[in-house]
Amino acid sequence: MLGLSQTLARTLGAELRALIRLALPIIVTQVGTMILGVVDTLMVGRLGVDALAATALGNVWVMGTLVLGMGVMLGLDPIMTQAHGAGDGPRQGLALQRGLVLAMLLSVPLAGLWWMTEATLLAFGQAPELAALAGAYVDVQLPSIPAFLGFFALRQYLQGRGVVTPAMWVILGANIVNIAANEVLIFGGLGIPAFGVEGAGAATALTRYILLIALALAVRGFRLHEGAWPRWSRAAVDPAGLREILSYGIPVGVQIGLEMWAFQATTLLAGWVGEVSLAAHTIALNMSSLSFMVPLGVGMAAVTRVGNLIGAGRFADAQRSAWLALGIGAAISTLSATLFIILSEEIAGLYSEDLQVIAVAAGLLPISACFQLFDGVQVIGGGILRGMGRTRPAAAFNLVGYYVFGLPLAIWLTFEVGLGVAGLWWGLTLALGVIALLLLVWVKRRGPASMAPARRASSDESPHE
């Protein structure tokens, strides 16, 4: 009995080390990606309030549409991870080629949506001058869509193979390029005139190409593609192969989109409550987004580990890895929640000197602490399903959690009960609680361990059912 316990402890210890080894560089990469946007906002803010508002509006539309393309690229995850676990290198390389083809194809409709930025913002009642400025900011970014999606595909290719440090170094280097490009293109220098808001958009587009080129050079230079890169052929544009990626990726895009659009909706609702409430909501949301990067990194590590183990036919080990990842996420989220409660006023004070804003934000952060506990579980649960290739349930859970429970409760508590912006956060907390619970039940009943008998029982079962 003692020997069995020691063996289990060693197994869990080894799996824990594997998850952490994957997660840490991914966390740095995610934080670095987030900092790109923070730096852009800080530097554009020097141009004035209108410029800041216009770029914020432009980014709402950019990210609200780009998320669908990102989701499709994440549809590569189950293919990459399971093929790597099975030792099928050519399938990984072919999946990447098809991902790059889809990146080019998806860029066309996304470019059409971005070209309509000004008209869309006007349709949503935004001020004409801000809509025009936002349109100019987004228009210069149109050529960078395939670069961004291509970088995303290449990153998922490496991540599926357990290679996560190149993307980390590339994103850190891109931050330096982004700062320099913003400084020169927004404010002028080195013989280049100041382009203002359009310069900020151009700097963002340039940075996206740097990300793609640098990561591709790293793959080539360090020969990270060896054993997993067939020659380009007609197979790269095979409709069935492209449909396979889309069948995984579209639900992921919908899942992430539903979440992102829900948060954007709460920001608009916070603005209806008042300026102080909007500022406080922004502070709480910013802190939650920052702390979210850690469980997000663990969730992405879970995608790789679960997919690799399933590909290797080690279904029980994949189930164990899934539960361990969820435990890590719960522990991290508990720590974040504790800090949010203990340091609520101090955290709010870092963002504002306005006493009203500090007071409201300090009241939201303890609610956000409850929110953290569920958020960590749901993002890792979603990663587990993605590693399994079961991407549709998570999209359905987000639809139910946010739009059946969360947002209706948030609106009722905020405007009918009179809780103000705190009502929005209680609604979001309920939404995430429902989603986390549904994902836990799914992992328990239909997690990786269930795939072995399912495969033997029915060879034609849909992998993403």
N, C-alpha and C positions, 0 to 999 in steps of 0.2 A: 504493500500500500504506500509505504514511504517512497519506494523507488518510483512508483507511478506518479506521485505528487511532484517529485524532483524532476522527472521527465517533462511533465506538463509545465512546470515553472520555467524550465529551460526553453521549451517551445514558445511559451508566451514571451519570454525575455527576448528571444531571437526575433520574433515577429514585431515586438515593440520597437526594437532597434531598427528593423527594416522600415517600418512606418515613419519613424522619426527621421531617419536618413533621407527618405524621400520628401517628407513634409517640410523640413527646414528651408531648403533652397526654394521650394515652391512658395512658401510664405514670403520670403524675401522678394521673389519675383512679383507676387501679387501686390505687396506694399509698394514696390518700385513702380508698378503700373499705375497704382493709385496716385503716387506722387507726381507722375507726369501731368495729371489733370489739376492737382493742387497748385503746382508751379505755374501752369498756364493761367489759372484764375488769379493768382497773386500778381503776376506780371501784367495781365490785361487790366487789373484793377487800377494800375497807375495811370491808365488813360482816362479814367472817369467812370461815373456811375452808369451812363448809357452804354459804354463799351462793355462793362462788366455784365450788365443785364442782358445785352444782346448775345454775348457769347454763352451765357448761361442758358438762354432760350434755345440757341442753336444746338448746344450740347444735349439738351433734353430730347430734341428731335433726332439728332445723330444717334445717341445711344438707344433710344426707344425703337429705332429701326434696325440698327446694326446688330442688336441682340439676336435677331433671327438668323443672320449669317453666322454669328459666333456659335449659336446653338448647333447649326449644321456641322461646323468644324468639330464641335465636341462629340458629334455623332461618330467620329473616327475612334473614340476611346474604346468601346467594346471590341472593335475589330483589331485595333493595334495591340491592346493588352492581352487578349486571348490568343492572338497569333504568336505573340512573343513568348507567352507561356508554353505554347505548343511547339516552339522552335521553328515556326513557319516564317522565315525571314522574307521570302518573296511576297507573301500576302501582305506584310506590313508595308513594304515599298510600293506595291500596287495600290494599296489603300491611300497612301500619301499622294500618289500621282492623281488618283481620282479626286482626292480632297482639293488638290490644286486646280484641277479642272472645274470643280464646283465653285471654288473661290472666284474664278474668272466669270463663270456663268451668273453667279449670284450678284456680282458687282453691277451688272446691268440694271436690274430692277431697283437695287439699293441706290444707285446713282440717280435713277428717275425720282425716287422719293426724296433724296437730298436736294435735287434741283427744285423741288416744290416747297422748300423750307419756308420761303417768304409767304407764299400763298397759304400754306398750312397754318402758319402762325397768325396771319390775318383772319383766317376762318375761325380761329380760337379766340378772337377778340383782342389780340395784342396790338400795341401802339404801332402805327405804320412805320415810324422812323426806326423803332427797335426791330421790327420784322425785316425791314430792308437791310439793316446792318447785320442781323443774324444770317440772312440769306447770303450776303457777301462773304461772311466768315465761313459758311459751310461750302459754298460753291468752289472755293479754291482747294477744298479737301477731296473733291470728287475723284481725282486720279489716284488717290491713296487707298481707296477701298480694297482693290485686289491685293495690295501690299500687306494691309492689316490682316485680311483673311488668310493670306498665304503664310504670314508669320504664325498665325494661330494654328494652322494645319501642321506646320513644321514643328511647333512646340509640342503639340499633342502626339506627334510621331515619336519624338524623343522621349517624352514623358511616359508613353506606353511601353517603351523599352527600358524604363528605369533610369534614363539619363536626364537629369534635371538641372545640373549646374550650368551648362552653357547658356540656357535661357536666362538664368539669374544674372550672369555676368553681362550678357547683352543688354538686359533691361537697365542695369546700373550704369553702363556706358551710355545708353540712350538718354538717360536723364541729364547727363552732362551736355550731350549734343542739343537736347531740347532747350536747356537754359540758354546756351549760346545762340541758338537759332532764334529763339524768342527775342532776346536782347537786340540782335541785329535787325531782324525783319520787322519787329514792332516799332522800335524806336530809331532805327537807322544806325549805320556805322560801316566802316570798312568800304566806304564808297557806295554803299547801298542806301537808297532813300528809306525813310520811315513809311511803313505801310499800315500801321495801326492794327485794327482788328483783322484785316485781311492778312497781315503779316503773321498774326498769331495762328490763323488757319493754315498758312503756308508752312510755318514751323512744325505744326502738328503733322502735316502731310509728309514733310521731309523726314521727320522722326520715324514715321511708320515704315518708310522705305529703308531707313538705316537699320531698323529692327529686323526686317526680312533679310536684307543683304548680309548683315553681320551674323545672323544665326545660320544662314546657308553657308557662309564661308567657314564658320566653326564646324559645321557638319562635314564639309569637304576637307578642311585642313586637318581635322583630327580623325578623319576616316570613320565617322560615326554611322555612316550608311552601309558599311561593308556587311555583306551577308543579308542585307535587307533592302536591296535596291535593284530591281530588274530593269532592263532596258525599256525605254519608252516604246509603247506599242499601241495597237488599236484597243487592247484590253483596258487602257486608261480611260477610254470614253465609252466603255461598254455600258449600255443603259441599265442592265440588271445590277451591275456593280455600283453605279451612281445611285440607283434607287435604294440599294442596301444602306448606304450612308445616310441618305435622306430619311429612310424609315426610322433610323435611330435619332438622327439629328433634329428633325422638325419638332418632335415632341420636346426635346431638350430646349430648343429655341422658344417654344411656346411656354414651357415651364419657367424659364428665366424671365421671359417677357412678362408673364402674368405677375411675377414678383416685382419686377422693376416698375411696371405700370401702376401697380398698387401703391408703391412707395411714392411715385410721382403724384398720384392722386391725393395722398395724404398731405403732401407738401402744398398742393393747391388749396386743399381744405384748410390747412393751417393759416394760409394767407387770408382766407375769408374771416378767420377768427380775429386777426389783427397783426400788426407789425411785430409787436413784442412776442406774440405766440409763434409767429413764423421764425423769428430769430432763435427762440428757444428750441423749437422743433429742429431747426437746422443744426444746432449744436449737438443735440441728443442723437440725431441721425448721423452726423459726422463721426462722433465717437463710436457709435454702434458699428458703422461701416469699417472703421479702423480696426476695432477689436475682432470683427468678423473675418478679417484676413487670416487669422490663425486657424480657426476651425475650417475655413475654406481650404487652406493648405493641407490640412489633415484629410479633408474630403477628397481632394485631388490625389493624394497619396493612396487613399483607399481605393480609388478607381483603378490605379495601377496594380496594387497588390491583389485585389479581388479578381481583376481580369486576368492577371498573370497566373494565379493559382487555378482559376477555372480552366484556362487554356491548357495547363499542365495536368488537368484531371484530378486535382486535389481539392475536391469540393468541401470536405469537412474543414480543411485548413483555411479555405476561403471564407467559410462561415465564421470560424474563430477570428480571423483577421477583421472581418466586418464588425463583430462585437467589440473587439479590442479598440478599433478606430472610434466607434461610438462612445466607448468609455473614456478615451482620451479627450474627445470633443466635449463630453459632459464635464470632465474635470477642468478643462481650459475655460469653458463658459462659466463654471461656478466661480473660478478665480476672478474673471472679468466682472461678473455680477457683484461680487463682494467689493471690489474696488469702486465700482460705480456707486454703491450705496455709501461706503465710508467716505469717499472723496467727492461727493456730488457737488458741493459748493466750490471746492477748489478747482475741479475740472471746468465747471461753468465759468469761473473767473478767468480761466486762461483764454477764453474766447471773447469776452465782453467786459466792459467796465460799467455797463448800465445795470443798476441794481435790480430793476424790474426784470430784465432779461435773465440775470443770474438767478433770481428767485424762482422764476418759472422753469428755467432749464434744470436747476437743482431738484425741482419737484418731478421732472420727467425722468431723470437718470435712474432713480430707484425702480420706476416702472420698466425702464429699459433693461434693468438688471434681470427681471423676470423674462423679458423678451430674449435676452442673451442665452438663457438656459435652453430654450426651445430652438433658437436659431442655429446653435452649434450642432444640435442633434439632426435637424432637418437637412442641413447642407451636407453632412457626412452620409446621412441616409440616402440622399439623392445621388451622391457619388457611388455608393455601393450598388444601387440599381443601375447606374450607368456602366459600371464595370461588368455587371451581369448581362448587359444588353437589354434590360427591361426598362426602357425610357418612358413609356406611356403612362404608367401609374403615377409617377411623380408630377407630371403635367396635370393629371386629373386631380391629384391631391391639392396642388396649388390653386386650381380653379375653385375647388370646394372651400379650402381654408380661407382664401382671401376674399372671394366674391360672394360666397354664400354666407359665411360667418363673419369674417373680420371687418370688411368695409361697411356692411350694413350696421354692425354694432358700433363701429367707430363714429359713423354719422349720427346715429341715435344718441349715443352718449355725449357727443360734442355739442349738438345743436338742440336736441330735445331735452335731455337730462340736465344739460348746462355744465358739463365738466370741462368745457373748453378743450384746449389742445391735448390735455391729459386723456381725454376720451379717445382721441386718435390712437394713442399709444396702447391703451387697453385693447382696442380693436385689433391692432397689429399683433399684440401678444396672444390674443385668442386665436388669431389666424395661424400663427406659427405653432401654437400648442396643438391645434388640430392636425396640422401637417406633420409635425414631429410624431404624434401618436400614431397616425396612419402609417407612416414609414416604419416605425418600430414594429407594428403588427405585421406589416408586409415582410420585413426582414426575418421575423421569427417564423412566420408560416410559409413563406415562399422565397426565402433567402438562398444563398449559394448552395447550401447543403441539399436543397430540394431539387437541384438541377440534374444530379446524377441519375436518380431513378426516373425523372421526367424524360431524360434523353433516351434511356433504354426503352421506356414504355411507348414513347411516340416520337419517331425520328422526324416527323414532319411538323412538330409543334413550332409555332412562331417564336423566334428568339426574343422578340420585343413585345410579346403579348402583355 
